[in-house]
Amino acid sequence: MSPFLGPRMSYLLRNAGLITLKPAEIECADLRIEAGFITDRGTRLEPGAEDELIDLDGKIVMPGLVCAHTHLYSALARGMPAPPRAPANFREILEMVWWRLDRALDEETLYWSALAGAADAARAGTTCLYDHHSSPTRIRGSLETVREALENIGLRAVLCYEVTDRGGREERDAGVAENRAFLERTAEVKGLFRALVGAHASFTLSASSLQACAELMQAYDTGLHIHAAEDLCDEEDAHSNYGIGVAHRLEASGCLNGRTILAHGTHLDEKEIGIARQAGVWFAHNPRSNMNNRVGYAPVSRFGDRLVLGTDGIGADMFDEARFAFFKAREMNPDLGADHWVRALGSTQEMASRQFGVDLARLRPGSAADLVVLDYRSPTPITAGNLAWHFLFGMSSACVESVMVAGRFVVRNRQPTFGVRDIYEKARQASQKLWAKL
């Protein structure tokens, strides 16, 4: 039985070091969890008749981590065959690697990629994923397949399908329809899932395609999840064909609002950042992906408090992503210290809180019981003032002992509540099938 479908229990977590990432806080206290929520916080709470008492002996407890931008379909790309020749630029990386991969996906392989990717996320302490999906030969029902996989692990997720013109009008329209279908589903049955309108990038979207996305956003009162100026080619296309930059084009099309996620933003100029910030968008920084694709360094210091962190499909280990963000910033902008990146993780939790209408960023009465227990034993004191440095130089996904989502354990005492060996074995078999198509 999946953790999502299993019964909710009542727990009393005693003797925990409770931390908040934004603002940085730490307190030794107990937590009571009932019906998927934190219902009490204090010292020496007495267990109720239905509570399971868990003495954490000073272990760290923090809100579950959130990945602001990922591609679960890339989970089966690890070690995949190389393209016929080395890509010469970013567009060739897309054409020769990722667009070949997503077009090869069928229902079986996209299910196992989502399941394996979600299993990896849960074991790394990531409890919520913003997934940006694409499977051009299996569009209809694809988000439901991804949802089913995530439900079997027990994670929260915000899903969308990547609308694009690269496969022609029929595929474009199918992508719009798939977004609409999942928006309808989550409007009726919310649970652990929400929806955004998905779009690939400005340079693969016509004016009519952006208009279709904007109309969906307006109809369902939601935002857009899109790659924005990841590579310079995106900006060059917008200026060449429309006479304006990417953010300006999105704004003119009605695609920017307080729920929109601009992934990357690497080549947004100051004016465009101003346009996006005025609209209240979220900027999803993906440092490892940017380095891997050699697309440049995003102007993260200008994104303000709407800076969030994603992985762009390189797993979902947010400890690693924050650490890479910090070290890259030390090279490019030394003024951005450890606290900047831990706050960005906190902002990512805040973004998800707004999406789900429940507090996912703090451990207090009324917050959702999405949390991570870390077996982190430090040789030095942990304070609010130095928490960020402990997070980046001491804590890691290797410290994750237990993970809870909506009051249900998905990992407990380092043992996943899902069949991880079976998942990975079947994912390996599916990957061979997928690779054969390449």
C-alpha positions as CSV (number, residue, x, y, z in Angstrom):
1,M,0.0,0.0,0.0
2,S,1.3,3.4,-0.9
3,P,2.0,5.9,2.0
4,F,-0.5,8.2,0.4
5,L,-3.3,5.6,0.7
6,G,-2.2,4.4,4.2
7,P,-3.9,5.5,7.4
8,R,-2.8,8.7,9.1
9,M,-1.4,8.2,12.6
10,S,-1.0,10.4,15.6
11,Y,2.6,11.0,16.7
12,L,4.4,12.9,19.5
13,L,7.9,13.7,18.4
14,R,9.8,14.4,21.6
15,N,13.3,16.1,22.2
16,A,13.7,17.4,18.7
17,G,15.9,20.3,17.4
18,L,13.2,22.1,15.4
19,I,14.6,24.4,12.6
20,T,13.1,26.9,10.2
21,L,15.1,28.0,7.1
22,K,13.5,31.4,6.6
23,P,14.0,33.1,8.9
24,A,16.7,30.9,10.4
25,E,15.5,29.6,13.7
26,I,16.3,26.6,16.0
27,E,14.5,25.5,19.2
28,C,14.5,22.3,21.2
29,A,10.8,21.3,21.5
30,D,8.2,18.6,21.0
31,L,5.7,18.3,18.1
32,R,2.3,16.6,18.1
33,I,1.0,15.4,14.7
34,E,-2.6,14.5,14.1
35,A,-4.6,14.0,10.9
36,G,-1.8,15.2,8.7
37,F,-1.1,18.4,10.6
38,I,1.0,19.7,13.4
39,T,-1.4,20.4,16.3
40,D,0.9,21.3,19.2
41,R,4.4,22.5,19.8
42,G,6.0,22.9,23.2
43,T,8.3,21.4,25.8
44,R,7.5,18.1,27.6
45,L,4.1,17.6,25.8
46,E,2.2,14.7,27.2
47,P,1.3,11.9,24.8
48,G,-2.4,11.4,24.1
49,A,-4.1,8.1,24.1
50,E,-3.7,7.7,20.3
51,D,-0.2,9.1,20.1
52,E,2.8,7.1,19.1
53,L,5.7,8.5,21.2
54,I,9.0,8.9,19.2
55,D,11.9,10.2,21.2
56,L,14.3,11.8,18.8
57,D,17.1,12.4,21.3
58,G,18.0,15.8,19.9
59,K,17.9,15.0,16.2
60,I,17.1,17.8,13.8
61,V,13.6,18.2,12.4
62,M,12.9,20.6,9.6
63,P,10.1,21.2,7.1
64,G,10.3,19.1,4.0
65,L,12.4,20.4,1.2
66,V,10.8,21.6,-2.1
67,C,12.2,21.4,-5.6
68,A,11.0,24.3,-7.7
69,H,11.8,22.9,-11.1
70,T,12.5,19.4,-12.2
71,H,11.9,16.9,-15.0
72,L,11.1,13.5,-13.6
73,Y,11.2,12.0,-17.1
74,S,15.0,12.5,-17.0
75,A,15.4,9.9,-14.1
76,L,16.1,7.2,-16.7
77,A,18.7,9.3,-18.5
78,R,21.5,8.5,-16.0
79,G,24.2,6.8,-18.1
80,M,22.1,6.9,-21.3
81,P,23.9,6.4,-24.6
82,A,25.7,9.5,-25.9
83,P,24.3,11.3,-29.0
84,P,25.9,10.5,-32.4
85,R,28.2,13.5,-32.0
86,A,29.0,16.1,-29.3
87,P,26.4,18.9,-29.3
88,A,28.0,22.2,-30.3
89,N,25.6,24.5,-28.5
90,F,22.5,24.5,-26.2
91,R,20.0,24.0,-29.1
92,E,21.9,21.0,-30.2
93,I,21.9,19.7,-26.6
94,L,18.1,19.9,-26.7
95,E,17.8,18.4,-30.2
96,M,20.3,15.6,-29.8
97,V,19.7,14.6,-26.1
98,W,16.6,15.8,-24.4
99,W,14.2,16.0,-27.3
100,R,15.2,12.5,-28.4
101,L,14.7,11.2,-24.9
102,D,11.3,12.7,-24.3
103,R,10.0,11.6,-27.7
104,A,11.1,8.0,-26.9
105,L,8.9,7.9,-23.7
106,D,5.8,5.7,-23.6
107,E,3.4,5.1,-20.8
108,E,5.6,2.4,-19.2
109,T,8.9,4.3,-19.3
110,L,7.4,7.6,-18.1
111,Y,5.8,5.8,-15.2
112,W,9.0,4.2,-14.0
113,S,11.0,7.3,-14.6
114,A,8.5,9.3,-12.4
115,L,8.5,6.5,-9.8
116,A,12.3,6.2,-9.6
117,G,12.7,10.0,-9.6
118,A,10.2,10.4,-6.8
119,A,11.9,7.6,-4.8
120,D,15.2,9.4,-5.1
121,A,13.5,12.7,-4.0
122,A,11.9,11.1,-0.9
123,R,15.1,9.5,0.3
124,A,16.9,12.9,-0.1
125,G,14.3,14.7,2.1
126,T,12.4,16.4,-0.7
127,T,8.7,16.2,0.0
128,C,7.3,18.4,-2.9
129,L,8.2,18.5,-6.6
130,Y,7.4,21.0,-9.2
131,D,7.6,18.8,-12.3
132,H,7.8,20.1,-15.9
133,H,6.8,17.1,-18.0
134,S,7.1,16.3,-21.7
135,S,6.4,13.1,-23.6
136,P,5.3,14.1,-27.2
137,T,4.3,10.6,-28.3
138,R,2.3,10.0,-25.1
139,I,0.7,13.3,-24.2
140,R,-2.9,12.5,-23.3
141,G,-3.0,11.1,-19.8
142,S,0.7,11.6,-19.2
143,L,0.2,13.8,-16.1
144,E,-2.2,11.2,-14.6
145,T,0.6,8.6,-15.1
146,V,3.1,10.9,-13.3
147,R,0.5,11.6,-10.6
148,E,0.0,7.9,-10.0
149,A,3.7,7.3,-9.6
150,L,4.1,10.1,-7.2
151,E,1.1,8.9,-5.2
152,N,2.7,5.5,-4.9
153,I,5.7,7.1,-3.2
154,G,3.6,9.6,-1.2
155,L,5.0,13.0,-2.2
156,R,3.3,16.3,-3.0
157,A,3.7,17.7,-6.5
158,V,2.7,20.5,-8.8
159,L,2.4,19.1,-12.3
160,C,2.2,20.6,-15.8
161,Y,2.7,19.5,-19.4
162,E,5.2,21.4,-21.5
163,V,3.3,23.1,-24.4
164,T,5.5,23.7,-27.4
165,D,5.3,24.1,-31.2
166,R,8.3,21.9,-31.9
167,G,6.0,18.9,-32.9
168,G,3.5,20.9,-34.8
169,R,0.0,22.2,-34.1
170,E,-1.6,18.8,-33.3
171,E,1.0,18.1,-30.5
172,R,0.7,21.7,-29.3
173,D,-3.1,21.4,-29.0
174,A,-2.7,18.0,-27.2
175,G,-0.3,19.6,-24.7
176,V,-2.8,22.4,-24.0
177,A,-5.6,19.9,-23.6
178,E,-3.4,17.8,-21.2
179,N,-2.8,20.8,-19.0
180,R,-6.5,21.6,-19.0
181,A,-7.4,18.0,-18.0
182,F,-5.1,18.0,-15.1
183,L,-6.2,21.5,-14.0
184,E,-9.8,20.2,-14.0
185,R,-8.8,17.1,-12.0
186,T,-7.0,19.1,-9.3
187,A,-9.8,21.6,-9.1
188,E,-12.1,18.7,-8.2
189,V,-9.8,16.5,-6.0
190,K,-6.9,18.5,-4.6
191,G,-5.2,16.1,-2.2
192,L,-1.4,16.3,-2.6
193,F,-1.5,17.6,-6.1
194,R,-1.8,20.9,-7.8
195,A,-1.4,22.1,-11.4
196,L,0.2,24.9,-13.3
197,V,0.1,25.6,-17.1
198,G,3.3,24.3,-18.6
199,A,5.3,25.7,-21.6
200,H,8.7,24.9,-22.9
201,A,10.4,28.2,-23.8
202,S,9.7,31.3,-25.7
203,F,11.7,30.2,-28.7
204,T,9.5,27.2,-29.3
205,L,6.2,29.0,-28.8
206,S,4.2,31.0,-31.4
207,A,2.0,33.9,-30.4
208,S,-1.1,31.7,-30.6
209,S,0.5,29.1,-28.4
210,L,1.3,31.7,-25.7
211,Q,-2.2,33.0,-26.0
212,A,-3.6,29.5,-25.4
213,C,-1.4,29.2,-22.3
214,A,-2.5,32.6,-21.0
215,E,-6.2,31.7,-21.6
216,L,-5.8,28.6,-19.5
217,M,-4.1,30.5,-16.8
218,Q,-6.9,33.0,-16.6
219,A,-9.6,30.3,-16.8
220,Y,-8.2,28.3,-13.9
221,D,-6.6,31.2,-11.9
222,T,-3.1,29.7,-12.0
223,G,0.4,30.5,-13.2
224,L,2.8,29.4,-16.0
225,H,5.8,27.2,-15.5
226,I,8.3,27.9,-18.3
227,H,12.0,27.9,-19.2
228,A,12.9,31.6,-19.5
229,A,16.1,32.8,-21.1
230,E,18.0,29.7,-20.1
231,D,20.3,30.2,-23.0
232,L,21.0,33.3,-25.0
233,C,19.3,31.7,-28.0
234,D,15.9,32.3,-26.3
235,E,16.5,36.0,-26.0
236,E,17.9,36.3,-29.5
237,D,14.7,34.6,-30.9
238,A,12.4,36.9,-28.9
239,H,14.2,40.1,-30.0
240,S,14.5,38.9,-33.6
241,N,10.9,37.8,-34.1
242,Y,9.0,40.0,-31.7
243,G,11.3,43.0,-31.1
244,I,11.2,42.5,-27.3
245,G,12.9,40.2,-24.7
246,V,11.5,37.0,-23.3
247,A,10.0,38.4,-20.0
248,H,8.5,41.4,-21.9
249,R,6.9,38.9,-24.4
250,L,5.5,36.8,-21.6
251,E,4.1,39.9,-19.9
252,A,2.5,41.2,-23.1
253,S,0.9,37.8,-23.6
254,G,-0.6,37.8,-20.1
255,C,1.6,35.0,-18.8
256,L,3.2,36.6,-15.8
257,N,1.6,36.6,-12.4
258,G,2.4,35.7,-8.7
259,R,2.1,32.0,-9.4
260,T,4.3,31.9,-12.5
261,I,7.7,30.2,-12.4
262,L,10.5,31.4,-14.7
263,A,13.0,28.6,-14.7
264,H,16.7,29.7,-15.1
265,G,16.4,33.4,-16.1
266,T,20.1,33.2,-17.0
267,H,20.0,35.8,-19.7
268,L,17.3,38.2,-18.4
269,D,18.5,41.7,-18.4
270,E,17.8,44.3,-15.7
271,K,14.7,45.7,-17.5
272,E,13.2,42.2,-18.0
273,I,13.9,41.2,-14.4
274,G,12.1,44.4,-13.3
275,I,9.1,43.4,-15.5
276,A,9.0,39.9,-14.0
277,R,9.5,41.1,-10.4
278,Q,6.7,43.7,-10.7
279,A,4.4,40.8,-11.8
280,G,5.5,38.9,-8.7
281,V,6.9,35.8,-10.5
282,W,9.2,33.2,-8.9
283,F,12.7,32.7,-10.4
284,A,13.8,29.1,-10.2
285,H,17.6,28.9,-10.2
286,N,19.2,25.6,-11.3
287,P,22.9,26.0,-10.8
288,R,24.0,22.4,-11.6
289,S,22.1,22.3,-14.8
290,N,23.4,25.7,-15.9
291,M,27.0,24.6,-15.3
292,N,26.4,21.3,-17.1
293,N,24.9,22.9,-20.1
294,R,27.4,25.9,-20.0
295,V,24.6,28.4,-20.5
296,G,26.0,31.0,-18.2
297,Y,25.4,32.3,-14.6
298,A,22.0,33.7,-13.7
299,P,21.8,37.2,-12.2
300,V,20.5,35.7,-9.0
301,S,21.3,38.7,-6.8
302,R,18.7,40.7,-8.7
303,F,15.9,38.1,-8.3
304,G,15.1,39.4,-4.8
305,D,13.1,37.3,-2.3
306,R,11.3,35.4,-5.1
307,L,14.5,33.4,-5.8
308,V,13.8,29.7,-5.4
309,L,15.9,26.6,-6.1
310,G,15.3,23.7,-8.6
311,T,17.4,21.0,-10.2
312,D,16.2,21.0,-13.8
313,G,16.0,17.2,-13.6
314,I,19.4,16.5,-12.0
315,G,17.8,14.5,-9.3
316,A,16.0,16.2,-6.4
317,D,18.6,16.5,-3.7
318,M,18.1,20.0,-2.5
319,F,21.0,19.8,-0.1
320,D,23.3,19.3,-3.0
321,E,21.6,22.0,-5.1
322,A,22.0,24.6,-2.4
323,R,25.6,23.6,-1.9
324,F,26.4,24.0,-5.6
325,A,24.5,27.3,-5.6
326,F,26.7,28.5,-2.8
327,F,30.0,27.5,-4.3
328,K,29.2,28.8,-7.7
329,A,28.2,32.1,-6.1
330,R,31.5,32.3,-4.3
331,E,33.2,32.3,-7.7
332,M,30.8,34.7,-9.4
333,N,29.4,36.9,-6.6
334,P,31.2,36.5,-3.2
335,D,28.6,38.8,-1.5
336,L,26.1,35.9,-1.6
337,G,26.8,34.0,1.6
338,A,25.4,30.7,2.9
339,D,22.4,32.4,4.4
340,H,21.3,33.6,0.9
341,W,20.9,30.0,-0.3
342,V,19.2,28.6,2.8
343,R,16.7,31.5,2.6
344,A,16.2,30.5,-1.1
345,L,15.2,27.0,0.1
346,G,12.9,28.6,2.6
347,S,11.4,30.8,-0.2
348,T,10.8,27.6,-2.2
349,Q,8.8,26.2,0.7
350,E,6.9,29.4,0.9
351,M,6.0,29.2,-2.8
352,A,4.7,25.7,-2.3
353,S,2.7,26.9,0.8
354,R,0.9,29.4,-1.4
355,Q,0.3,26.8,-4.0
356,F,-1.3,24.3,-1.6
357,G,-2.9,26.8,0.8
358,V,-1.2,25.3,3.8
359,D,2.0,26.2,5.7
360,L,4.9,24.0,4.4
361,A,7.7,26.3,5.6
362,R,7.4,26.1,9.4
363,L,6.8,23.6,12.1
364,R,4.0,25.1,14.1
365,P,0.4,24.3,15.0
366,G,-1.7,24.4,11.8
367,S,1.3,23.6,9.5
368,A,1.1,20.5,7.3
369,A,3.1,17.6,8.8
370,D,5.6,17.5,5.9
371,L,8.9,17.1,7.7
372,V,12.4,15.6,7.6
373,V,14.3,14.1,10.5
374,L,18.1,14.5,10.2
375,D,20.5,12.4,12.3
376,Y,23.0,15.3,12.3
377,R,25.4,15.3,15.3
378,S,27.5,18.4,15.2
379,P,30.8,18.9,17.0
380,T,30.0,22.6,17.3
381,P,26.9,24.5,18.5
382,I,24.0,25.2,16.2
383,T,22.4,28.6,16.4
384,A,20.1,30.7,14.3
385,G,23.1,32.8,13.4
386,N,25.2,29.9,12.0
387,L,22.4,27.5,10.9
388,A,23.1,28.2,7.2
389,W,26.7,27.2,7.6
390,H,25.7,23.9,9.3
391,F,23.2,23.3,6.5
392,L,25.8,23.7,3.7
393,F,28.9,22.3,5.3
394,G,27.5,19.6,7.6
395,M,24.0,18.5,6.8
396,S,23.3,16.5,3.7
397,S,20.9,14.0,2.3
398,A,23.0,11.3,3.9
399,C,21.7,12.6,7.3
400,V,18.1,11.9,6.3
401,E,16.7,9.4,8.7
402,S,12.9,9.8,8.3
403,V,10.6,11.7,6.0
404,M,6.9,12.5,6.5
405,V,4.4,13.9,4.1
406,A,0.9,15.0,5.3
407,G,1.4,13.0,8.5
408,R,2.5,9.8,6.8
409,F,6.0,8.4,6.9
410,V,7.4,7.8,3.4
411,V,10.9,7.0,4.9
412,R,11.2,5.8,8.6
413,N,14.5,5.0,10.3
414,R,16.2,5.0,6.9
415,Q,13.7,2.4,5.5
416,P,11.5,3.6,2.7
417,T,7.8,2.6,3.1
418,F,7.8,1.8,-0.6
419,G,9.5,-1.1,-2.3
420,V,12.7,0.7,-3.3
421,R,14.6,-2.4,-4.6
422,D,11.7,-3.5,-6.8
423,I,11.2,0.1,-8.1
424,Y,14.9,0.5,-9.1
425,E,15.0,-3.0,-10.7
426,K,11.9,-2.3,-12.8
427,A,13.2,1.1,-13.6
428,R,16.5,-0.4,-14.9
429,Q,14.5,-2.7,-17.2
430,A,12.4,0.2,-18.4
431,S,15.6,2.3,-19.0
432,Q,17.0,-0.4,-21.3
433,K,13.7,-0.3,-23.3
434,L,13.9,3.5,-23.5
435,W,17.6,3.5,-24.5
436,A,17.0,1.0,-27.3
437,K,14.7,3.6,-29.0
438,L,17.6,6.1,-29.0
